[in-house]
């Protein structure tokens, strides 16, 4: 875009819509207005808020296209309610609420860039058990739409035993097993997450093909005997040194000629594209001790230092859909 004063000021003001939306989500406006239209006074009374504040906030949300206003009453349309009402089975509200923590962390960005994260308090990712379960559910709803295309690009047709490292509630494991009837799988994740995976997968009819193993891949060895390993949305939270150590553990867990598939942002060599990956690297700067996004060249070098060969870029990155593979000799 042309670098005009207007363009620069538009960039400056981008935070406004984000903050308005996050405030509406924090106040659970979308769940409230999915049930019936309400006036500003009714909403203010229900939320114990000021009429002036509610009116100005909701008029802005209407202008953004997320609510409707008719005869001085506000309503959440069905297509928005399906995404943002806490009572909807396809709600992503837990992820949105998780992002409110991101707002707080990002407010420290200037100090973190100057001084380093270890000198700034209050920026670490922090999520309790109930929030973790809700967040995992929302992640599943989003990932499940993407998973079939990721599986197809990964081409697991010859694999017999999958190791899903940090596999969460099993979204990708489920997609791999549905695509490959002869495949079995092991999901390895923290005990709390493994319990969530067990509950969610109970209704899929796939649990007899899945072994659920609790552990911490930073501290524990990985289950062995697999010919395919999946590392999905993990490497960005790690430092380069942590990733090499994890790749070595995966190398040990794979059978000879076994394959590792990594799904993550895969950046251009100058780390500026895709834009979503460059912005996500800032999220890792403010939220982790050593995380960032990595280029293919960096991923390839780290995999080779851990013993992998024939490292290839399977799929270019658009929205954390980059895929890289490497083989154990």
C-alpha positions as CSV (number, residue, x, y, z in Angstrom):
1,X,0.0,0.0,0.0
2,X,1.2,3.6,-0.7
3,X,2.9,5.0,2.4
4,X,0.7,8.1,2.9
5,X,-0.1,9.9,6.2
6,X,-3.6,8.4,5.9
7,X,-2.2,4.9,5.4
8,X,0.0,5.3,8.4
9,X,-2.8,6.6,10.6
10,X,-5.0,3.7,9.5
11,X,-2.3,1.4,10.7
12,X,-2.1,3.2,14.0
13,X,-5.9,2.9,14.6
14,X,-6.2,-0.9,13.8
15,X,-6.1,-1.7,17.5
16,X,-9.5,0.0,18.0
17,X,-11.7,-2.6,16.3
18,X,-9.8,-5.4,18.0
19,X,-10.2,-3.8,21.5
20,X,-13.9,-3.2,20.9
21,X,-14.5,-6.7,19.8
22,X,-12.6,-8.2,22.7
23,X,-14.5,-6.1,25.2
24,X,-17.8,-7.2,23.7
25,X,-16.6,-10.8,24.0
26,X,-15.4,-10.3,27.6
27,X,-18.8,-9.0,28.5
28,X,-20.4,-12.0,26.8
29,X,-22.5,-9.7,24.6
30,X,-22.9,-12.2,21.8
31,X,-24.3,-15.0,24.0
32,X,-26.8,-12.5,25.6
33,X,-28.0,-11.1,22.3
34,X,-28.2,-14.4,20.5
35,X,-31.3,-15.2,22.6
36,X,-33.5,-12.2,21.9
37,X,-33.1,-8.5,20.8
38,X,-32.5,-6.2,23.8
39,X,-32.3,-2.4,24.3
40,X,-29.2,-0.7,25.6
41,X,-31.0,-0.2,29.0
42,X,-31.9,-3.9,29.3
43,X,-28.4,-4.9,28.4
44,X,-26.9,-2.4,30.9
45,X,-29.2,-3.7,33.6
46,X,-28.3,-7.3,32.9
47,X,-24.6,-6.6,32.8
48,X,-24.6,-4.1,35.6
49,X,-22.9,-1.6,33.2
50,X,-23.5,2.0,32.2
51,X,-26.1,2.7,29.5
52,X,-23.8,5.3,27.9
53,X,-20.9,2.7,27.7
54,X,-23.1,-0.1,26.5
55,X,-24.7,2.1,23.8
56,X,-21.4,3.4,22.4
57,X,-19.8,0.0,22.5
58,X,-22.6,-1.8,20.8
59,X,-23.1,0.8,18.1
60,X,-19.5,0.3,17.2
61,X,-19.9,-3.5,17.1
62,X,-23.0,-3.0,14.8
63,X,-20.9,-0.8,12.5
64,X,-18.3,-3.7,12.3
65,X,-21.1,-6.0,11.1
66,X,-21.1,-8.3,14.1
67,X,-24.5,-7.2,15.6
68,X,-27.7,-5.9,14.2
69,X,-29.7,-2.8,15.4
70,X,-33.4,-2.3,14.7
71,X,-35.8,0.0,16.5
72,X,-33.2,0.7,19.2
73,X,-32.7,-2.9,20.0
74,X,-29.6,-5.0,19.4
75,X,-29.4,-8.6,18.2
76,X,-26.7,-11.1,17.4
77,X,-27.4,-12.7,14.0
78,X,-27.3,-16.5,13.7
79,X,-24.1,-16.7,11.7
80,X,-22.2,-14.7,14.4
81,X,-23.9,-16.5,17.3
82,X,-22.8,-19.9,15.9
83,X,-19.2,-18.7,16.3
84,X,-19.4,-16.4,19.3
85,X,-22.2,-17.5,21.6
86,X,-20.9,-19.6,24.5
87,X,-23.9,-21.9,24.1
88,X,-23.1,-22.8,20.5
89,X,-21.3,-26.2,20.0
90,X,-19.1,-24.5,17.3
91,X,-18.2,-21.5,19.4
92,X,-14.6,-20.1,19.3
93,X,-15.2,-17.9,22.3
94,X,-12.6,-19.8,24.4
95,X,-10.0,-18.9,21.8
96,X,-11.2,-15.3,21.7
97,X,-11.0,-15.1,25.5
98,X,-7.5,-16.6,25.4
99,X,-6.6,-13.7,23.1
100,X,-7.6,-11.2,25.7
101,X,-4.5,-12.4,27.6
102,X,-2.6,-11.7,24.5
103,X,-3.8,-8.1,24.6
104,X,-2.2,-7.8,28.0
105,X,1.0,-9.4,27.0
106,X,1.3,-7.4,23.8
107,X,1.0,-4.2,25.8
108,X,4.5,-5.0,27.1
109,X,6.0,-5.4,23.6
110,X,8.1,-2.2,23.7
111,X,9.7,-3.2,27.0
112,X,10.2,-6.8,25.9
113,X,12.0,-5.7,22.7
114,X,14.2,-3.3,24.7
115,X,14.9,-5.4,27.8
116,X,14.0,-9.0,27.0
117,X,11.1,-11.0,28.2
118,X,12.8,-12.4,31.3
119,X,12.9,-8.9,32.8
120,X,9.2,-8.2,32.3
121,X,6.7,-9.7,34.7
122,X,3.2,-10.8,33.8
123,X,3.6,-11.8,30.2
124,X,3.7,-15.7,30.4
125,X,0.9,-17.8,28.9
126,X,-1.2,-18.8,31.9
127,X,-4.4,-20.9,31.6
128,X,-6.3,-22.9,34.2
129,X,-7.8,-26.3,33.8
130,X,-11.3,-25.2,32.8
131,X,-9.9,-22.7,30.3
132,X,-7.5,-25.3,28.9
133,X,-10.5,-27.6,28.2
134,X,-12.5,-24.9,26.6
135,X,-9.5,-23.7,24.6
136,X,-8.8,-27.3,23.3
137,X,-12.4,-27.6,22.3
138,X,-12.3,-24.4,20.3
139,X,-9.0,-25.5,18.7
140,X,-10.6,-28.8,17.7
141,X,-13.5,-27.0,16.0
142,X,-11.1,-24.9,13.9
143,X,-8.5,-27.6,13.2
144,X,-11.0,-30.2,12.2
145,X,-11.8,-28.2,9.1
146,X,-8.1,-27.9,8.1
147,X,-7.1,-31.5,9.1
148,X,-8.3,-33.4,6.0
149,X,-6.2,-31.2,3.7
150,X,-3.2,-31.5,6.0
151,X,-3.5,-35.3,6.0
152,X,-3.9,-35.4,2.2
153,X,-0.8,-33.3,1.7
154,X,1.1,-35.4,4.2
155,X,0.2,-38.6,2.2
156,X,0.3,-41.2,5.1
157,X,-0.8,-44.1,2.9
158,X,2.2,-46.3,3.6
159,X,2.3,-45.6,7.4
160,X,1.2,-48.1,9.9
161,X,1.8,-46.4,13.3
162,X,1.5,-42.7,14.0
163,X,3.0,-40.8,16.9
164,X,1.1,-37.5,17.4
165,X,3.4,-35.4,19.7
166,X,1.6,-32.8,21.7
167,X,-1.5,-34.1,19.9
168,X,-4.0,-32.2,22.1
169,X,-7.5,-33.5,21.9
170,X,-6.6,-35.7,18.9
171,X,-8.0,-33.7,16.0
172,X,-5.2,-34.6,13.6
173,X,-4.9,-38.2,14.9
174,X,-8.6,-38.6,14.1
175,X,-8.2,-37.2,10.6
176,X,-5.2,-39.5,9.9
177,X,-7.1,-42.6,11.1
178,X,-10.2,-41.7,9.1
179,X,-8.1,-41.3,6.0
180,X,-6.0,-44.5,6.6
181,X,-8.0,-47.5,7.8
182,X,-4.8,-49.6,8.4
183,X,-3.2,-46.9,10.6
184,X,-3.0,-47.0,14.4
185,X,-1.8,-44.1,16.5
186,X,-0.3,-42.9,19.8
187,X,-1.2,-39.5,21.2
188,X,1.5,-38.1,23.6
189,X,0.6,-35.1,25.7
190,X,0.3,-33.8,29.2
191,X,-2.0,-35.8,31.6
192,X,-4.7,-33.1,31.6
193,X,-4.8,-33.0,27.8
194,X,-4.8,-36.8,27.5
195,X,-7.9,-36.9,29.7
196,X,-9.6,-34.4,27.4
197,X,-8.6,-36.4,24.3
198,X,-10.0,-39.6,25.8
199,X,-13.4,-37.9,26.4
200,X,-13.6,-36.3,23.0
201,X,-12.5,-39.4,21.1
202,X,-14.9,-41.7,22.9
203,X,-17.6,-40.8,20.4
204,X,-15.5,-41.3,17.3
205,X,-15.3,-45.1,17.3
206,X,-11.5,-44.8,17.0
207,X,-10.3,-45.3,20.5
208,X,-9.5,-49.0,19.9
209,X,-6.9,-47.8,17.3
210,X,-5.4,-45.1,19.6
211,X,-3.0,-45.4,22.5
212,X,-3.1,-42.4,24.9
213,X,0.2,-41.8,26.7
214,X,0.7,-39.0,29.2
215,X,4.0,-37.2,29.4
216,X,6.0,-34.1,28.9
217,X,8.1,-34.0,25.7
218,X,10.4,-31.5,27.3
219,X,11.3,-34.0,30.1
220,X,10.3,-37.5,29.0
221,X,11.3,-39.9,26.3
222,X,8.7,-40.5,23.6
223,X,7.0,-43.8,22.9
224,X,9.0,-45.9,20.4
225,X,8.1,-48.1,17.4
226,X,6.4,-45.6,15.1
227,X,7.0,-45.2,11.3
228,X,5.3,-41.7,11.2
229,X,5.5,-38.9,13.6
230,X,3.4,-35.7,13.6
231,X,4.6,-32.5,15.2
232,X,1.8,-30.0,14.7
233,X,1.9,-26.4,15.9
234,X,4.7,-27.1,18.4
235,X,8.1,-25.8,17.1
236,X,7.1,-22.1,17.2
237,X,6.9,-22.2,21.0
238,X,10.4,-23.5,21.3
239,X,13.9,-22.0,21.0
240,X,16.2,-23.5,18.3
241,X,18.0,-25.5,21.0
242,X,14.7,-26.9,22.3
243,X,13.7,-27.9,18.8
244,X,16.9,-29.8,18.1
245,X,16.5,-31.7,21.4
246,X,12.9,-32.6,20.5
247,X,13.9,-33.7,17.0
248,X,16.5,-36.0,18.6
249,X,13.8,-37.6,20.8
250,X,11.5,-38.1,17.8
251,X,14.4,-39.6,15.8
252,X,14.8,-42.2,18.6
253,X,11.1,-42.9,18.7
254,X,10.9,-43.6,14.9
255,X,11.7,-46.9,13.3
256,X,14.4,-47.0,10.5
257,X,13.0,-45.2,7.4
258,X,10.4,-43.6,9.6
259,X,9.1,-40.1,8.7
260,X,8.5,-36.9,10.7
261,X,6.0,-34.4,9.4
262,X,6.0,-30.9,10.9
263,X,3.0,-28.6,10.6
264,X,3.7,-25.0,11.5
265,X,4.5,-21.6,10.1
266,X,7.3,-22.0,7.6
267,X,8.8,-18.6,6.9
268,X,10.6,-17.1,3.9
269,X,14.4,-17.0,4.3
270,X,14.2,-13.3,5.4
271,X,11.4,-14.1,7.9
272,X,9.0,-11.5,6.4
273,X,6.5,-13.8,4.7
274,X,3.8,-14.9,5.3
275,X,2.6,-11.9,7.2
276,X,0.6,-14.2,9.6
277,X,3.8,-16.0,10.5
278,X,5.8,-12.7,11.1
279,X,3.0,-11.5,13.4
280,X,2.9,-14.8,15.1
281,X,6.6,-14.6,15.9
282,X,5.8,-11.4,17.9
283,X,3.2,-13.4,19.8
284,X,5.9,-15.9,20.7
285,X,8.3,-13.0,21.6
286,X,5.9,-11.7,24.2
287,X,4.6,-15.1,25.4
288,X,7.5,-17.5,25.5
289,X,11.1,-17.6,26.6
290,X,12.6,-18.6,23.3
291,X,9.9,-19.2,20.7
292,X,9.6,-17.7,17.2
293,X,8.7,-18.8,13.7
294,X,11.3,-20.6,11.5
295,X,12.2,-20.6,7.9
296,X,12.5,-23.9,5.9
297,X,16.2,-23.5,5.9
298,X,16.3,-23.3,9.7
299,X,14.0,-26.2,10.1
300,X,16.0,-28.3,7.6
301,X,19.3,-27.5,9.4
302,X,17.9,-28.4,12.8
303,X,16.4,-31.7,11.5
304,X,19.7,-32.7,9.8
305,X,21.7,-31.9,13.0
306,X,19.3,-34.4,14.8
307,X,20.0,-37.1,12.2
308,X,17.2,-36.7,9.7
309,X,17.8,-36.9,6.0
310,X,15.8,-36.1,2.8
311,X,14.2,-33.0,4.4
312,X,11.6,-31.5,2.1
313,X,9.0,-28.7,2.1
314,X,5.8,-30.5,1.3
315,X,3.4,-27.5,1.5
316,X,4.0,-23.8,1.6
317,X,2.6,-21.8,4.5
318,X,-0.5,-19.7,4.4
319,X,-2.1,-19.9,7.9
320,X,0.1,-22.2,9.8
321,X,-0.3,-24.8,7.1
322,X,3.4,-25.2,6.2
323,X,4.5,-28.8,6.1
324,X,8.0,-30.1,6.3
325,X,9.1,-33.8,6.2
326,X,12.3,-35.5,7.2
327,X,13.3,-39.2,7.3
328,X,15.2,-41.4,9.7
329,X,17.8,-43.4,7.7
